[in-house]
């Protein structure tokens, strides 16, 4: 199994992130059919529905986002401090405070 991981951070404050999230995940569709994403909008963290088969117009304003694409889904996991999208020891994480973290395993 493999997964594609995505992390986005807007240094200029809240921005329209939907095109970056959708097309960023769509570009990794060769990793699987199931996509997941989370966005931090300045007030909290929330899950975003992403259907790679339908190019829908949406508004998704936020400061940061993480997501992943995998064959079976469940490559993102929520925990008390935020969310982590992972594959093996490599991950991108987004805290409930909006901090974006990434780690690549050797």
Steps between C-alpha positions, in 0.01 A plus 500: 500500500615854431355842569547852370529771766414871467574797724407863425569813706393855413753748637272795420209399724177330394479425127281299261656154530249280313678502161834421666352219710291346220758515220786414736322180602379435143862514380571203728201293382742232377547417872136399545135601476438613856584858598482666841573858605486726805516879514585747776289812449641713781236387747536125492572186304240329283478209258427576134328262258701452181359294211774458239245379243300827511649839437261704715514873566552556871624772727758399755656795678778416737854556615628142470392161369625142494375203307581166346403262222512123549337184366296425812460833681573548867843649433409798724441452870360748750649523848443746787766743373390502135524273198780305334497367143760227473661221306744288695719735704443796267224746584354848470313621804282796587445603859184649643706817539574515123861380520600291197759227557663256262745212543657280241629162611833375374 
